[in-house]
Amino acid sequence: MILLSFNIMFLVIWFLTDFKIHFINTIFRRDLDNSNINEYINLHFNHRILWTDFTIAGLISCPFCLGVWLSIPSIFIFGWQIFPVFYIAQMLLFGLVKKLN
């Protein structure tokens, strides 16, 4: 339950607040705003993950993709059987928070 709460909190902070902009501005010493953050991400984070066509830019701009990667620790803690339930619960609760926002 704590891991599920952490994952939802991370998704909410990353996608529903300006944290992503402030994080990239702080780490890379830029002065980006909301209008050009996605362009910057696509230009500078277009690195392949595990020799596939999937990129880091795609990962950090898609809540469903990031949700899968955040749910992977649940496999090691609870086993493979709980992964689909964990992921679906996480995405439904994130969608509910997003709708209430």
C-alpha positions as CSV (number, residue, x, y, z in Angstrom):
1,M,0.0,0.0,0.0
2,I,2.9,2.4,0.8
3,L,4.5,1.6,-2.6
4,L,1.2,2.2,-4.4
5,S,0.8,5.6,-2.6
6,F,4.4,6.6,-3.4
7,N,3.8,5.8,-7.1
8,I,0.6,7.8,-7.3
9,M,2.3,10.7,-5.5
10,F,5.2,10.6,-7.9
11,L,2.9,10.6,-10.9
12,V,0.8,13.4,-9.5
13,I,3.9,15.5,-8.7
14,W,5.5,14.8,-12.1
15,F,2.5,15.3,-14.4
16,L,0.1,17.6,-12.5
17,T,2.5,20.2,-11.1
18,D,5.4,22.3,-12.3
19,F,7.9,20.0,-10.6
20,K,9.2,18.7,-14.0
21,I,10.0,22.2,-15.2
22,H,11.8,23.2,-11.9
23,F,13.7,19.9,-11.8
24,I,15.0,20.3,-15.3
25,N,15.8,24.0,-14.8
26,T,17.7,23.2,-11.6
27,I,19.6,20.1,-12.8
28,F,20.6,21.5,-16.2
29,R,20.8,25.2,-15.3
30,R,18.2,26.3,-17.8
31,D,15.4,28.9,-17.8
32,L,12.6,27.0,-19.4
33,D,8.9,27.6,-19.0
34,N,5.9,25.4,-19.6
35,S,5.7,26.3,-23.3
36,N,9.1,24.9,-24.3
37,I,9.7,22.2,-21.8
38,N,8.4,19.4,-24.0
39,E,10.6,20.5,-26.9
40,Y,13.6,20.5,-24.6
41,I,12.8,17.1,-23.3
42,N,12.4,15.7,-26.8
43,L,15.7,17.2,-28.0
44,H,17.9,16.3,-25.0
45,F,16.4,13.1,-23.6
46,N,15.9,11.2,-26.9
47,H,18.1,8.3,-25.8
48,R,17.0,4.7,-26.4
49,I,16.1,2.4,-23.5
50,L,17.5,-1.1,-23.6
51,W,18.3,-1.0,-27.4
52,T,14.6,-0.5,-28.4
53,D,12.8,2.4,-30.1
54,F,11.5,3.5,-26.7
55,T,13.2,6.6,-25.5
56,I,13.7,8.4,-22.2
57,A,11.8,11.4,-23.6
58,G,8.8,9.0,-24.2
59,L,9.1,7.6,-20.7
60,I,9.1,10.9,-18.8
61,S,6.3,12.4,-20.9
62,C,3.8,9.5,-20.8
63,P,2.0,8.7,-17.5
64,F,1.2,5.1,-18.6
65,C,4.8,4.4,-19.5
66,L,6.2,5.8,-16.4
67,G,3.5,4.0,-14.4
68,V,4.7,0.6,-15.7
69,W,8.3,1.4,-14.7
70,L,7.2,2.6,-11.3
71,S,5.2,-0.6,-10.8
72,I,8.1,-2.9,-11.4
73,P,9.3,-2.9,-7.8
74,S,6.0,-4.4,-6.9
75,I,7.0,-7.5,-8.8
76,F,10.0,-8.1,-6.5
77,I,8.0,-7.4,-3.4
78,F,4.7,-9.1,-4.1
79,G,5.3,-11.3,-7.1
80,W,4.2,-11.3,-10.7
81,Q,0.6,-12.0,-9.9
82,I,0.0,-8.7,-8.2
83,F,1.6,-6.6,-11.0
84,P,-1.5,-6.1,-13.2
85,V,-3.7,-5.3,-10.2
86,F,-1.1,-2.9,-8.8
87,Y,-0.6,-1.1,-12.1
88,I,-4.4,-0.8,-12.8
89,A,-5.1,0.5,-9.3
90,Q,-2.3,3.0,-9.6
91,M,-3.5,4.3,-13.0
92,L,-7.1,4.5,-11.9
93,L,-6.2,6.4,-8.7
94,F,-4.0,8.7,-10.7
95,G,-6.8,9.3,-13.1
96,L,-9.2,10.1,-10.2
97,V,-6.7,12.6,-8.8
98,K,-6.2,14.1,-12.2
99,K,-10.0,14.4,-12.7
100,L,-10.5,16.0,-9.3
101,N,-7.6,18.5,-10.0
